[in-house]
Amino acid sequence: MEIRSVNEDFAVAGQIAPGNVAEIASAGFKSIVCNRPDTEDGAVPHDAVEEAARAAGLEFRFLPVVSGAITQEDVKGMAAILGELPHPVLAYCRSGTRCLNLYGLVQQIKG
């Protein structure tokens, strides 16, 4: 698992599994956001990751975003999630790029 830090409050990663959650918690993250739909090829069902996250004392949110098709509703949803979750937050999808793009769009509407 490769975690790419964007800033002190936000980082992205590719697909994670329940077995990665302990390492994520040890790295100091307080929350995990899944931006990968469960229906994508190779996706680990978000509820398995959510269960591991909650068992580790982390917050978890599921906001599935279709690759290459980020909507305004997705951006608003992510902004709301980031506003309510304890930081730092780790967001994941297939490669991390979708999360990074979504975060950039959230920053544009905040600015």
URPE-V781111 format. One record per pair of residues at least 4 apart in sequence whose ideal C-beta (glycine too) atoms are under 8 Angstrom apart, sorted by the first residue. I is the first residue (numbers start at 0). J is the second residue. If there is no record, write none. Layout:
# URPE-V781111
I|J + I|J
This chain:
# URPE-V781111
0|12 + 0|13 + 0|15 + 0|19 + 0|22 + 1|12 + 1|13 + 1|95 + 2|10 + 2|11 + 2|12 + 2|23 + 2|26 + 2|89 + 3|10 + 3|11 + 3|12 + 3|95 + 3|99 + 4|9 + 4|10 + 5|9 + 5|10 + 5|11 + 5|99 + 5|102 + 7|86 + 7|87 + 8|86 + 8|87 + 8|88 + 9|81 + 9|86 + 9|87 + 9|88 + 9|90 + 9|102 + 10|28 + 10|87 + 10|88 + 10|89 + 10|90 + 11|89 + 11|90 + 11|91 + 11|92 + 11|95 + 11|96 + 11|98 + 11|99 + 11|102 + 12|89 + 12|90 + 12|91 + 12|95 + 12|98 + 13|91 + 13|92 + 13|93 + 13|94 + 13|95 + 14|35 + 14|41 + 14|42 + 14|43 + 14|91 + 14|92 + 14|93 + 15|19 + 15|20 + 15|23 + 15|31 + 15|43 + 15|48 + 15|91 + 16|43 + 16|47 + 16|48 + 17|43 + 17|47 + 17|48 + 17|50 + 17|51 + 18|51 + 19|23 + 20|24 + 20|31 + 20|48 + 20|51 + 20|52 + 20|54 + 20|55 + 20|57 + 21|25 + 21|55 + 22|26 + 23|28 + 23|31 + 23|52 + 23|55 + 23|57 + 23|89 + 24|28 + 24|55 + 24|56 + 24|57 + 27|87 + 28|57 + 28|87 + 28|88 + 28|89 + 29|57 + 29|58 + 29|84 + 29|85 + 29|86 + 29|87 + 29|88 + 30|57 + 30|58 + 30|59 + 30|60 + 30|84 + 30|85 + 30|86 + 30|87 + 30|88 + 30|89 + 31|48 + 31|49 + 31|52 + 31|57 + 31|58 + 31|59 + 31|60 + 31|88 + 31|89 + 31|90 + 31|91 + 32|59 + 32|60 + 32|61 + 32|62 + 32|77 + 32|80 + 32|81 + 32|84 + 32|88 + 32|89 + 32|90 + 32|91 + 32|98 + 33|45 + 33|48 + 33|49 + 33|59 + 33|60 + 33|61 + 33|62 + 33|63 + 33|90 + 33|91 + 33|92 + 34|62 + 34|63 + 34|64 + 34|77 + 34|90 + 34|91 + 34|92 + 34|97 + 34|98 + 34|101 + 35|39 + 35|42 + 35|45 + 35|63 + 35|64 + 35|91 + 35|92 + 35|93 + 35|97 + 36|42 + 36|63 + 36|64 + 36|65 + 37|42 + 37|44 + 37|45 + 37|63 + 38|42 + 39|66 + 39|93 + 41|93 + 42|93 + 43|47 + 43|48 + 44|48 + 45|49 + 45|61 + 45|63 + 46|50 + 47|51 + 48|52 + 48|59 + 49|53 + 49|59 + 49|61 + 50|54 + 51|55 + 52|57 + 52|58 + 52|59 + 53|57 + 53|59 + 58|84 + 58|85 + 60|80 + 60|84 + 62|73 + 62|76 + 62|77 + 62|80 + 64|68 + 64|69 + 64|73 + 64|92 + 64|97 + 64|101 + 65|69 + 66|92 + 66|93 + 66|97 + 69|73 + 69|74 + 69|97 + 69|100 + 69|101 + 69|104 + 70|74 + 71|75 + 72|76 + 73|77 + 73|101 + 74|78 + 74|101 + 74|104 + 74|105 + 74|108 + 75|79 + 75|108 + 76|80 + 77|81 + 77|101 + 77|102 + 77|104 + 77|105 + 78|82 + 78|105 + 78|108 + 78|109 + 79|83 + 80|84 + 81|88 + 81|102 + 81|105 + 84|88 + 90|95 + 90|98 + 90|101 + 90|102 + 91|95 + 91|98 + 92|96 + 92|97 + 92|98 + 93|97 + 95|99 + 96|100 + 97|101 + 98|102 + 99|103 + 100|104 + 101|105 + 102|106 + 103|107 + 104|108 + 105|109 + 106|110
